[in-house]
Structure formats: C-alpha cells, structure tokens
Amino acid sequence: MLTAHSVVQDVLWRSWSKKKVVLLTATSGALCGTFNVSMPQNINVLRGSCVTIPCSFDVDSRFEKYLDDTCKAYWNDSPSFTSENAKLKPTKEITGDLTKKDCTTTFNNASLLQRSKYYFRLECDNALKYTFSQTGVNISSIDDPPSLTLTPSTLEVKEGDLVSVACSAPAPAPCWSHPPALTWTPNLGQSQETLQENQDKTKVKTSVMSFTASHLHHGNKISCTAVYQKQDGSPDVTAETSLTPDISYSPKNITVSVSPSGPVPENSNVSLTCSSNANPAVRNYTWYRADGDQETFIGTGTSLNIQVSRDTQSFFCNAENEIGVGRSSSIQIDVQCKYHISHLFNSSGKTVTGQEPWHTLDRLHVCRSPNTETQTTIRSNIHTYEQFRITN
C-alpha cells in the first residue's frame, strides 16, 4: 500500500491489458529529480494589479509524449491539491505554452492572491497529472510600488562628457502585459527602453537616457518616474527616484561690479569686484586694464582698489579654476571732471552778462576727451535753454 510518505506525486497512467489495470506511480527514489519546476522564490505584486509568475518545468522523459493541447496549469496555496480543489482556475489564454514546458502564468486580478506560497500543478486529459510540490512561489500583495534603481547612483563628470543614466523598475515587475511606464524629468536627451529577463525569469524595465553634460545641469535634480497601471479600476501608482549631478566646469558668467556705482569724481578711489559661477570654485582672479589693443596686468584677487583719473580706461578680470579660464566683459568707469563756465551765451549766440550765478561757476561733468572744449545745454532761471562753453 502506498502512503503519503512513499508517494512523491500522483503521476498516474493506466493501461488496460488483458482486462487488468496496471497502476504506475512516481515513488520516492524512482522519479525524484526528473519532475522539476523553476520559478522565483518571492514576488511582490501591487494590490489591484495583474501579476506574472515566470515558470518553466520538466517532466520525466517517459511522460513527454503526454504534453499536448489538453494540458492545463493550476495554482494553489497547498502542495496537496488537484484540479477539483485548486483555488485558481486554469486560464489557458494567459498561460505559457505548456507543450514547450513553459508554465508562465499571468493573473489579471491579483486580489485573488493572498499572502501565501503557491504551487503549480500540471494536468492533462491523459495520464500526465502532476503537482510540483518541491518548489513554490511566495506571493505578497503590497500597496506601494517597488523601488526604482538609478545607475550610476551618483553622477560626477566634466562639462562636455557624454553621460548615460539608467533607470530600472526592479524585479519583480507586477505584470509583463502592463510594464511600468518610465519617464525622465527633465528630459535631457534621447532615451531607449528595454525589457530584460533575469536568471530567475523575472523581468525588469529599464530606460537609458543619454546626454552631454552641461554646467546648466549642475546641482539640478534629475528624476525618473515609473507609473504602474492597475487593472481593478483604482488609480495608477507611481514610484520615483532621483540624483543631483555634480558637473565640473570652467568659470562662467564672469562679471565686474564697481563700488560706488555711477560716475565718480576724478582722483577718487573705487573698488572693482569680480564674480563668477564655477565648479570647482575659482582659485585665482587676475585684473587687467585695456588701452585699445594693449592689455596691462594690474593685480590679483576677488576685489581690486584703484584711484581713477580722467585718463582711466576700461578694465576686465580673468577667473581660473582647475578646469579652465574665463574672461569677463570690459567695464568702463565714468569719471567726473571739474570745469569752469567762462562764457554764457543765449540762444541767438550773444554773450549773456549779469546773470549770476552763472558766471565763473565750477561744475562737474563726465570726462570724455581730456583738455578739449566741451559744449552742453542747461536750463536758465527763466525756463529757456541757453548754451555755454566750458574749459577744463
């Protein structure tokens, strides 16, 4: 008599010969190892989503001839079950080709699956009926989507480098027929998507975005978002991961500021300050005075103090870090010079006399061309425009 301990599985086939029933069973030690199944040990599935169980199997060579279109796949949370007590009914249209030993099964309603270990049974309309109790899959329903993975997890490159960042929805994806949709924010370049299979038959969706690193990317978050579609009508769920790139670049946006601002009296002191945007930080600032095509080095440092005169020309600074050197635009300082009103004319060109305080009155004007006669326009006390000639 066969007992539960001596019988590994209920592989049965009957042949009628001379009106006698011949009963063959797979007993311990006889067929052990010839019937086997391969599937993941654990699968997490989003509640309300479909789930795919990657599965492949093998049978004893004597039973391969019974693999035909009548075979069906059954799943249950107990290794001791038949097609009659299986909790999950066969769904041939979403099951792998059993004739090719592919038992991969997709269940569109994951709510049927509770937190438990499930076993696969193969049952054909012939002598081949077998429960693969040696291996099962742990299926757990979860409310939050699986975490995403970015490769590389940190990004430290130089401006101009070609960069590729991969975002993966890690195994197990909830459902092969509805893989997650992956998007990049911001979209910095072209992206390519693949659906790859792992050794345990689970699959992973990967999107690879390629772009050329720019200083504009430095310190700005790059995010990957996966949208998982549910099949029970409930809202889709999303998962997100991100990185903040560290881009090395030469000094950019180099500017010179003047304090005090605006026109300044001749022979007064002003402070020039050079600022820039660079990574790594600027290690050296140098200052130059531009006289036409001639550039004269005049100092170093973030700030430079100078005394201005009417022959003061334009200035610029260079900023240098480990990556390179950048140059600011030239800046010209407006210098005010003293002048003396020697004559006052009216609009008809006649000299105006007795119009104090306009006679011999010192004023300031902006030095444009030193030691030359300059003419300007003022408004008199009687609200008419008069012209005067000034000398430096």
C-alpha positions in Angstrom: 0.0 0.0 0.0 1.3 3.5 -0.9 1.3 6.2 1.7 1.7 9.9 1.6 5.4 9.5 2.6 6.2 7.0 0.0 4.4 8.6 -2.9 6.1 11.8 -4.2 3.4 12.8 -6.6 0.3 11.3 -8.1 1.5 10.9 -11.6 -0.8 8.2 -12.9 -1.4 6.5 -16.0 -3.5 3.4 -16.7 -3.2 0.9 -19.4 -5.7 -1.9 -20.0 -4.1 -5.2 -20.8 -6.0 -8.5 -20.6 -8.7 -6.7 -18.5 -6.2 -5.9 -15.8 -5.4 -2.4 -14.6 -1.7 -1.6 -14.4 -1.0 1.3 -12.0 2.3 3.2 -12.2 3.3 5.8 -9.7 6.3 8.1 -9.2 7.6 6.8 -5.9 10.4 8.1 -3.8 13.7 7.5 -5.4 12.2 6.3 -8.6 11.5 9.5 -10.4 12.9 12.0 -7.9 14.5 14.9 -9.8 13.1 14.1 -13.1 10.0 16.3 -12.5 11.1 19.8 -11.6 9.9 23.3 -11.9 11.7 26.7 -11.9 10.2 29.9 -10.6 11.1 32.9 -8.4 11.0 32.3 -4.7 9.2 35.6 -4.0 7.0 38.0 -5.9 5.6 41.3 -4.7 2.5 42.4 -6.5 0.7 45.7 -6.3 -2.7 45.4 -4.9 -5.2 45.7 -7.8 -2.6 45.0 -10.5 -2.1 41.9 -12.5 0.8 39.6 -11.7 3.0 37.4 -13.9 4.6 34.2 -12.4 7.6 33.2 -14.5 7.6 29.5 -14.6 9.3 26.6 -16.5 9.2 22.9 -15.8 10.5 19.5 -16.9 8.9 16.0 -16.8 10.2 12.5 -16.9 11.1 11.6 -20.4 8.5 8.8 -20.4 5.8 11.4 -20.0 6.8 14.0 -22.5 4.6 12.4 -25.1 1.6 13.4 -23.0 2.3 17.1 -23.3 -0.4 18.2 -25.6 -3.1 20.9 -26.1 -5.3 19.4 -23.4 -2.8 20.3 -20.6 -3.8 23.0 -18.2 -2.0 24.9 -15.4 -3.4 25.2 -11.9 -2.1 27.1 -8.9 -2.9 26.7 -5.2 -1.6 27.6 -1.8 -1.3 24.0 -0.8 1.1 21.3 -2.3 -1.6 18.7 -1.9 -4.4 19.6 -4.3 -6.0 18.5 -7.6 -7.8 20.4 -10.2 -11.0 20.0 -8.2 -9.8 21.9 -5.2 -7.5 24.4 -6.9 -8.3 27.9 -5.7 -7.2 29.4 -9.1 -8.9 28.0 -12.1 -6.8 27.4 -15.3 -6.6 30.4 -17.6 -5.1 28.9 -20.7 -5.1 32.1 -22.8 -2.7 33.8 -20.3 -0.5 30.8 -19.6 2.7 29.9 -21.4 2.9 27.1 -23.9 2.8 24.0 -21.7 3.8 21.8 -24.6 7.1 23.6 -24.6 7.3 23.3 -20.8 6.5 27.0 -20.2 4.2 27.4 -17.3 4.4 31.2 -17.1 1.1 32.4 -15.8 -0.4 35.9 -15.6 -3.4 36.7 -13.4 -5.1 39.9 -14.2 -6.9 40.1 -10.8 -4.2 39.9 -8.2 -6.8 40.3 -5.4 -7.3 36.5 -5.8 -3.8 36.1 -4.5 -3.4 36.4 -0.7 -0.1 36.4 1.1 0.9 32.8 0.7 3.0 30.3 -1.0 1.6 28.9 -4.3 2.4 25.7 -6.1 2.0 24.7 -9.7 0.1 21.6 -11.0 0.1 20.3 -14.5 -2.9 18.3 -15.5 -3.6 16.9 -19.0 -6.5 14.9 -20.3 -4.4 11.8 -20.3 -2.0 10.0 -17.9 0.0 13.1 -17.1 -1.1 14.8 -13.9 1.5 16.2 -11.5 1.8 18.7 -8.7 5.3 20.3 -8.4 5.3 20.4 -4.6 9.1 20.7 -4.3 9.1 24.3 -5.3 6.6 27.1 -4.7 6.5 30.9 -5.0 5.7 33.3 -2.2 3.3 36.0 -3.4 2.7 39.1 -1.3 0.3 41.9 -2.1 1.7 45.4 -1.4 0.2 48.9 -1.5 3.4 50.7 -2.6 5.2 50.1 -5.9 8.7 48.6 -5.8 11.7 51.0 -5.5 13.5 52.1 -8.6 17.2 52.0 -9.2 19.4 54.6 -10.9 22.7 53.6 -12.4 25.0 55.3 -11.6 23.6 56.3 -8.2 25.8 59.4 -8.2 27.0 61.4 -11.2 30.3 63.3 -11.1 31.5 64.3 -14.6 33.0 67.2 -16.5 31.2 69.5 -18.8 31.1 68.1 -22.3 31.3 64.4 -21.2 28.7 62.1 -22.8 26.6 60.7 -20.0 24.2 57.7 -19.8 21.9 57.2 -16.8 19.8 54.1 -16.5 16.5 53.8 -14.6 15.2 50.4 -13.8 11.9 49.2 -12.4 13.4 46.3 -10.4 12.1 42.7 -10.5 9.6 41.6 -10.0 7.5 43.9 -12.2 3.9 43.4 -11.4 2.7 42.3 -14.8 4.5 41.7 -18.1 1.5 42.6 -20.1 1.4 46.0 -18.4 5.0 47.0 -17.7 5.6 50.3 -15.9 5.9 53.5 -18.0 9.2 55.2 -17.3 9.7 59.0 -17.8 12.6 61.4 -17.1 12.4 64.9 -15.7 13.9 66.9 -17.2 14.2 65.1 -20.5 17.8 65.9 -21.3 18.3 63.7 -24.4 17.3 60.6 -26.2 16.2 57.5 -24.1 16.0 53.9 -25.0 13.8 51.3 -23.2 14.4 47.6 -22.8 12.5 44.7 -21.0 15.1 42.2 -19.8 14.8 38.8 -18.2 16.7 37.9 -15.1 18.0 34.4 -14.3 15.0 33.7 -12.1 12.7 34.5 -15.1 11.6 37.8 -13.6 11.8 40.9 -15.9 13.0 44.4 -15.4 12.0 47.5 -17.4 15.0 49.8 -18.0 15.2 53.3 -19.6 18.6 54.7 -20.5 18.9 58.4 -21.1 22.0 59.8 -22.8 23.0 63.5 -22.9 26.0 65.7 -23.0 26.8 67.2 -19.5 26.5 70.9 -19.2 27.1 73.4 -16.4 23.4 74.1 -16.6 22.8 70.6 -15.2 25.0 71.1 -12.2 23.0 70.8 -8.9 19.7 70.4 -10.7 17.8 67.2 -9.8 17.3 64.5 -12.5 14.3 62.3 -11.7 13.0 59.0 -13.1 9.3 58.2 -12.5 7.6 54.8 -13.1 3.8 54.7 -13.5 2.2 51.3 -12.6 -1.2 50.7 -14.1 -3.8 48.8 -12.1 -6.4 46.5 -13.5 -9.1 46.9 -10.9 -10.0 50.4 -11.9 -8.2 52.1 -9.0 -5.8 55.0 -9.6 -2.4 54.2 -11.0 0.5 54.4 -8.6 4.0 55.9 -9.2 7.5 55.4 -7.9 10.2 58.0 -8.2 14.0 58.2 -7.7 16.4 60.9 -8.5 20.0 62.1 -8.4 21.7 65.5 -8.3 24.6 65.7 -10.8 27.9 67.2 -9.9 29.3 68.8 -13.1 32.8 70.2 -13.2 33.1 73.2 -15.5 35.3 76.3 -16.1 34.2 79.7 -14.8 31.0 81.0 -16.4 29.0 84.3 -16.2 32.0 86.4 -15.1 31.1 89.9 -14.3 32.8 93.0 -12.8 31.0 95.4 -10.4 32.1 98.9 -9.4 31.6 100.5 -6.0 30.5 103.2 -5.7 28.4 102.8 -8.8 27.7 105.5 -11.3 30.0 108.4 -12.3 32.7 109.1 -9.7 34.9 112.2 -9.2 38.4 112.1 -10.6 41.2 111.1 -8.3 38.7 109.2 -6.0 39.1 105.5 -5.0 36.8 102.8 -6.4 36.6 99.1 -5.7 36.3 96.6 -8.5 34.9 93.1 -7.7 35.0 90.1 -10.0 32.4 87.3 -9.6 31.7 84.1 -11.5 30.0 80.8 -11.5 32.4 77.8 -11.4 32.8 74.2 -10.2 35.2 73.7 -8.5 35.4 77.2 -7.1 37.7 79.8 -8.7 41.2 79.7 -7.3 42.6 82.7 -8.9 41.3 86.1 -10.2 43.6 88.4 -12.2 42.9 92.0 -13.3 43.8 93.9 -16.5 43.5 97.4 -17.8 42.6 97.6 -21.5 44.1 100.5 -23.5 43.0 99.8 -27.1 44.6 96.6 -28.1 47.0 96.7 -25.2 46.2 94.8 -22.0 48.1 95.5 -18.9 48.2 93.3 -15.8 47.3 95.4 -12.7 46.6 92.9 -9.8 45.1 89.8 -8.4 42.3 88.9 -6.0 38.5 88.9 -6.0 38.5 92.7 -5.4 40.8 95.5 -6.6 41.0 99.0 -5.3 42.2 101.7 -7.7 42.3 105.5 -7.9 40.6 106.9 -11.0 41.7 109.8 -13.2 40.4 111.3 -16.3 42.7 109.1 -18.4 41.3 105.9 -16.8 40.4 103.3 -19.4 38.4 100.1 -19.3 39.0 97.1 -17.0 38.3 93.3 -17.1 39.1 90.3 -15.0 40.0 86.6 -15.6 38.8 83.8 -13.4 40.6 80.4 -13.3 39.8 77.1 -11.7 41.1 73.5 -12.2 39.0 73.1 -15.3 39.9 76.3 -17.2 39.9 80.1 -17.5 37.1 82.5 -18.3 37.1 86.2 -19.0 34.7 89.0 -18.1 33.5 91.7 -20.4 35.3 95.0 -20.2 33.8 97.7 -18.0 34.4 101.4 -18.3 34.3 103.7 -15.4 32.7 107.2 -15.8 34.9 109.8 -14.2 33.6 113.3 -13.4 36.0 116.2 -14.1 35.7 119.8 -12.8 35.0 122.5 -15.4 34.6 126.3 -15.2 32.0 128.4 -17.0 33.9 131.2 -18.7 31.2 132.5 -21.1 27.4 132.2 -21.2 25.5 132.5 -24.4 21.8 132.8 -25.2 20.0 131.0 -28.0 20.9 133.7 -30.5 24.6 133.3 -29.7 25.0 136.6 -27.8 27.0 136.7 -24.6 24.8 136.9 -21.5 26.1 139.2 -18.7 24.9 139.9 -15.3 23.2 136.5 -15.0 24.6 135.5 -11.6 25.3 132.8 -10.5 26.2 131.5 -14.0 29.5 133.4 -14.3 32.7 131.7 -13.2 30.9 128.8 -11.5 32.6 125.4 -11.1 30.6 122.4 -12.2 31.3 118.7 -12.7 30.9 116.8 -16.0 31.9 113.4 -17.2 35.4 113.3 -18.7 35.2 112.0 -22.2 38.0 113.7 -24.0 40.5 115.4 -21.6 41.7 119.1 -22.2 39.2 119.7 -25.0 36.5 122.3 -25.3 33.0 120.8 -24.5 29.6 122.2 -25.1 26.4 121.3 -23.2 22.9 122.6 -22.6 21.5 123.9 -19.4 18.1 125.4 -18.3 18.2 129.0 -17.1 16.1 130.5 -14.3 13.7 132.0 -16.9 13.0 128.5 -18.3 14.7 129.0 -21.6 17.5 126.8 -22.9 20.9 128.5 -23.0 24.3 127.2 -24.3 27.7 127.8 -22.7 31.2 126.8 -23.4 33.3 125.1 -20.8 37.0 124.7 -20.3 38.8 122.0 -18.3 
